[in-house]
């Protein structure tokens, strides 16, 4: 995947520029193979060596170009992710639970183990009185490797959820 210029960009982003890079490299490799194995009487050994060096140089150039294009797309993707996260926070803080949840769910499709978004989702579930779902997410978060820096927030969310569940159970008992 990493050795064929453009392939990783096609798989990751599906952008046509990566397809062009991959097709150019495929054409050059095919040309090299045909000239090296089928048209052997058309080129000399020195020309064959020059052709091999040319293929390696072109591979390096196309790989470098593909790598830099991937970096550009990665930077754009990070900017988009930050904007979506800001939008989620705005909806959450305004109490637009439905809009915030839709954004959270859409972002979790791309990265289902994003600790910050999962923590936001658990908090949103607590605010919308979906305590069991919130606790499930918090339990999942505790098993995530990079959730250590959010340990206090996860524990405080668990406490808040348990307090809310206890309050509901007490209210039910009082009514009976």
C-alpha positions in Angstrom: 0.0 0.0 0.0 2.8 2.4 0.8 5.0 1.4 -2.1 2.6 2.2 -5.0 2.5 5.9 -5.4 -1.1 7.3 -5.1 -2.6 4.1 -3.8 -2.9 5.1 -0.2 -4.5 8.4 -1.3 -7.1 6.6 -3.4 -8.0 4.3 -0.5 -8.0 7.0 2.2 -9.5 10.0 0.3 -10.7 8.8 -3.0 -9.4 11.9 -4.7 -8.8 11.8 -8.5 -5.3 13.3 -8.2 -4.1 10.1 -6.5 -5.7 8.0 -9.2 -3.7 10.0 -11.8 -0.5 9.4 -9.9 -1.2 5.6 -9.6 -2.1 5.3 -13.3 1.1 7.2 -14.4 3.2 4.9 -12.3 1.3 1.8 -13.6 2.0 2.9 -17.2 5.7 3.4 -16.4 6.1 0.0 -14.7 4.2 -1.7 -17.5 6.4 0.0 -20.1 9.5 -1.1 -18.2 8.3 -4.7 -18.0 7.3 -4.9 -21.6 10.6 -3.4 -22.8 12.6 -5.6 -20.3 10.9 -9.0 -21.0 9.2 -8.8 -24.4 11.1 -6.3 -26.5 14.5 -7.5 -25.4 16.0 -7.2 -28.8 14.9 -3.5 -29.0 17.1 -2.2 -26.2 20.6 -2.9 -25.1 21.8 -3.8 -21.6 23.0 -0.2 -21.0 19.6 1.2 -22.0 17.9 -1.4 -19.8 19.9 -0.2 -16.8 19.1 3.5 -17.7 15.4 2.5 -17.9 15.6 0.8 -14.5 17.2 3.8 -12.9 14.5 6.0 -14.5 11.7 3.9 -13.1 13.3 4.1 -9.6 13.7 7.9 -9.9 10.1 8.3 -11.2 8.9 6.1 -8.4 10.7 8.4 -5.9 9.3 11.5 -7.4 5.7 10.2 -7.6 5.9 8.8 -4.1 7.1 12.1 -2.8 4.4 14.0 -4.6 1.8 11.6 -3.3 3.1 11.9 0.2 2.9 15.7 0.1 -0.6 15.5 -1.2 -1.6 13.2 1.6 -0.1 15.7 4.1 -2.3 18.4 2.5 -5.4 16.3 2.8 -4.5 15.3 6.4 -4.2 19.0 7.4 -7.5 19.8 5.7 -9.1 16.9 7.5 -7.8 18.0 10.9 -9.2 21.5 10.2 -12.6 20.1 9.3 -12.6 17.8 12.4 -11.8 20.8 14.6 -14.6 22.8 13.1 -17.0 19.9 13.5 -15.9 19.6 17.2 -16.5 23.3 17.8 -19.9 23.0 16.2 -20.7 20.1 18.5 -19.7 22.0 21.5 -21.8 25.1 20.5 -24.9 22.9 20.0 -24.2 21.1 23.3 -23.8 24.3 25.3 -26.9 25.8 23.8 -28.9 22.7 24.7 -29.5 21.7 21.1 -29.3 18.1 22.1 -30.6 16.6 18.8 -28.1 18.6 16.6 -25.2 17.9 19.0 -26.0 14.2 18.9 -26.3 14.0 15.2 -22.8 15.7 14.8 -21.4 13.4 17.5 -22.7 10.2 15.8 -21.5 11.4 12.4 -18.0 12.0 13.8 -17.9 8.7 15.6 -18.4 7.0 12.3 -14.9 8.3 11.2 -13.2 7.6 14.5 -15.2 5.4 16.9 -12.6 5.6 19.6 -12.3 9.4 19.9 -12.1 9.9 23.6 -13.2 13.6 23.7 -16.3 12.9 21.5 -17.2 9.8 23.4 -17.0 11.7 26.7 -19.2 14.5 25.1 -21.7 11.8 24.0 -21.9 10.4 27.5 -22.4 13.8 29.0 -25.1 14.5 26.4 -26.8 11.2 27.3 -26.8 12.2 30.9 -28.4 15.5 30.1 -31.1 13.8 28.1 -31.7 11.3 30.9 -30.4 8.3 29.0 -28.3 7.1 31.9 -27.7 3.5 30.9 -26.4 4.5 27.5 -24.1 7.1 29.2 -22.8 4.5 31.6 -22.1 2.1 28.7 -20.1 4.7 26.9 -18.2 5.6 30.1 -17.3 1.9 30.7 -16.1 1.7 27.1 -14.0 4.8 27.6 -12.3 3.3 30.6 -11.1 0.5 28.4 -9.7 2.8 25.8 -5.9 3.2 25.9 -5.7 7.0 25.5 -8.4 7.9 28.0 -6.0 8.2 30.9 -5.8 12.0 30.8 -9.7 12.1 31.0 -9.8 9.8 34.1 -11.2 12.4 36.4 -13.9 13.6 33.9 -15.0 10.0 33.3 -15.2 9.2 37.0 -17.2 12.4 37.7 -19.6 11.6 34.8 -20.1 8.1 36.3 -20.8 9.7 39.7 -23.3 12.2 38.2 -25.1 9.4 36.3 -25.3 7.2 39.4 -26.6 10.1 41.4 -29.3 10.8 38.8 -30.3 7.1 38.7 -30.5 7.1 42.5 -32.6 10.2 42.6 -35.0 8.7 40.1 -35.2 5.5 42.1 -35.9 7.5 45.3 -38.6 9.5 43.6 -40.3 6.3 42.5 -40.1 4.9 46.0 -41.5 8.1 47.5 -44.5 8.1 45.0 -45.3 4.5 45.9 
